[in-house]
Amino acid sequence: MLVDITALRPADSPRTRGHNDDFIRSLASSGAQLPPIVVHRSTMKVVDGTHRLKAAVLRGCRSVEVEYVDGAVEDLFGLSVSLNLATLSTADREAAARRLLRSHPQWSDRAIAAVTGLAAKSVGVLRRAVGGQAAVRVGRDGKSRPVNSAAGRRLAGRLVAERPDASLRDIARAAGVSPGTVRDVRRRLSAGLDPVPERMRAAERAEAVLPAGRTEVRDPGATLPILRRDPSLRFNEHGRLVLRWLEAHAVSSGEWAAVVSGVPSHCRELVADMARGCAEAWVEMAEALEQEGRRTAV
């Protein structure tokens, strides 16, 4: 369907560096027929095709072929990411995952991984870093599941006591849990046990003391000099080891951008895997340090 270019609204690009002018010029001069631009019907916002739209403008076109999509406005960014995955860098996809974790904390790690092309484990690490937590997660199948079903089990326990003749499915539907969970709740109540197993109660207690996700991280260039001057680190074997690790691996935000293009193509995937693995190890260490700090503060 042909649409006047002036009717279209700019895209919310998942590319952290914006559009590529060289690519736009190459598209404009190619003479090839451009695929339709994906547009959100109710807002006329471009979801996919910013480069094609700008190329059409360079060609002097007044209208472009579009393909409409419907859906909630708040879900458009996720759709844009999924439609552009083939051309997004790892940094773009990680930035998109962070944004989705903040805007859609109810989406499961696997659902966000499917949208961003990251591993679900990597999304889990990012979730802990940004604090994208929700009581209920929506999976790739669209079904909602509680992160910790303790509340649902307690409600199921009350309903079982109040409605002993109700079916498993009726109670499961009312409590928001599975029929299998209701069956287990009934079994535990019959045995005189708490409907919520100890491991779930422990998870609840752990979640209650989790710190809010940090939205700002200090620049290593400002932090390292402070740590180097600290005698409790300098004159401690473990402290000196930590300082060596930090000095060897400290990279400021954006500093890595200058070296990415210089990594040989056949090594990029291996370097990316190792970088991600190191990042996950550092996040695990950070969480262990924070937990130790909370434990000793009690």
Helices and strands as residue ranges (DSSP letters): E 2-4, G 5-7, H 21-30, E 37-40, E 45-48, H 50-58, E 63-69, G 73-75, H 76-83, G 85-87, H 90-103, H 109-116, H 120-130, E 136-138, E 144-146, H 150-162, H 168-175, H 179-190, H 198-208, H 220-229, H 231-234, H 237-249, H 257-260, G 265-267, H 268-297
